[in-house]
Amino acid sequence: MSDFWASIGSWSVLKWVLLVLAAGFIGHFGKMAAEAMVVGARDRRKPKNAASQREPSFDAPNSSPDNPLDKKILKAQAKVRKKEAKKK
């Protein structure tokens, strides 16, 4: 077993460590470059008159049952009713 450890030179280990670090460095910045390209392509696909398109207004709350806030409120109220029913 000691022959195995003796046969591995410190330069061999150092070469592998540097190789792994270089691969990680290239992979990280390759991923960042790919994400930048995707964002650029998405921006180019947007219509030029995006500012003139009507955006949904969040000033006035929706009273429709599909509103997520209303659903959360109804769910919380049901939970309180259920707890009160268990206490009785």
C-alpha positions in Angstrom: 0.0 0.0 0.0 2.9 2.4 0.7 4.2 1.7 -2.8 1.0 3.1 -4.2 1.3 6.3 -2.3 4.9 6.6 -3.1 4.2 6.2 -6.8 1.8 9.1 -6.8 4.0 12.2 -7.2 3.0 15.6 -5.8 3.3 17.0 -9.3 0.7 14.5 -10.6 -1.7 15.5 -7.9 -1.1 19.2 -8.5 -1.7 18.7 -12.3 -5.1 17.1 -11.6 -6.1 19.7 -9.1 -5.2 22.5 -11.6 -7.1 20.6 -14.4 -10.2 20.4 -12.3 -10.0 24.0 -11.2 -9.6 25.1 -14.8 -12.6 23.0 -16.0 -14.7 24.5 -13.2 -13.6 28.0 -14.2 -14.4 27.4 -17.8 -17.8 25.8 -17.0 -18.8 28.6 -14.7 -18.2 31.3 -17.2 -19.6 29.3 -20.0 -22.8 29.0 -18.1 -22.8 32.8 -17.4 -22.2 33.5 -21.1 -25.1 31.1 -22.1 -27.5 32.9 -19.7 -26.4 36.3 -21.1 -27.1 35.0 -24.6 -30.6 33.7 -23.6 -31.5 37.1 -22.0 -30.3 38.9 -25.1 -32.3 36.7 -27.4 -35.4 37.2 -25.2 -34.9 41.0 -25.4 -34.6 40.9 -29.1 -37.8 38.9 -29.4 -39.9 41.5 -27.5 -42.0 43.7 -29.7 -40.6 47.2 -30.2 -43.8 48.9 -29.0 -43.9 46.9 -25.7 -44.4 50.2 -23.8 -47.6 51.0 -25.7 -49.1 47.6 -24.7 -51.5 47.8 -21.8 -50.1 46.4 -18.6 -52.4 45.0 -15.9 -53.1 47.5 -13.1 -52.4 46.3 -9.6 -53.8 49.4 -7.9 -57.4 48.2 -7.6 -57.8 44.7 -6.1 -59.7 42.1 -8.1 -62.8 40.7 -6.5 -62.9 37.7 -8.7 -62.5 34.3 -7.1 -59.5 33.6 -9.3 -57.5 36.2 -7.4 -54.7 34.4 -5.5 -55.0 36.8 -2.5 -58.7 36.1 -2.2 -58.0 32.4 -2.4 -55.5 32.7 0.5 -58.0 34.7 2.6 -60.8 32.2 2.0 -58.4 29.3 2.9 -57.3 31.0 6.1 -60.9 31.7 7.1 -61.8 28.0 6.4 -58.8 26.9 8.6 -60.0 29.1 11.5 -63.6 27.7 11.2 -62.2 24.2 11.2 -60.1 24.8 14.3 -63.2 26.3 16.1 -65.2 23.3 15.1 -62.6 21.0 16.6 -62.7 22.9 19.9 -66.4 22.4 20.3 
